[in-house]
């Protein structure tokens, strides 16, 4: 990810997504470790997508940018994360939280 800028660490991003899930689904299940493991591949895919979008909030000076506070960016991340969780056969309860 040499030409990819992200304004939050992978650790903090997994914490952010996990806390959001815990807020909306207060079932006591912690998913941070699973999400953290998937983020490497998800962020690689985000980079691949954003390098093809020639708009200032996605690509600047041939460098893709991800901002977790940009709702378009975050929606893409959540979609790709939910797809990867399904593809990898992760816990069904976790996968359902993304489509509810």
Buried (B, 14 or more C-beta within 10 A) or exposed (E): EEEBEBEBEBEEBBBBBBEEBBEEBEEEEEBBEBBBEBBEBBBEBBBEBBBEEEEEEBBEEEBBBBBBEBEEBBEBBBBBBBBBBBEEEBEEEBBEBBEE
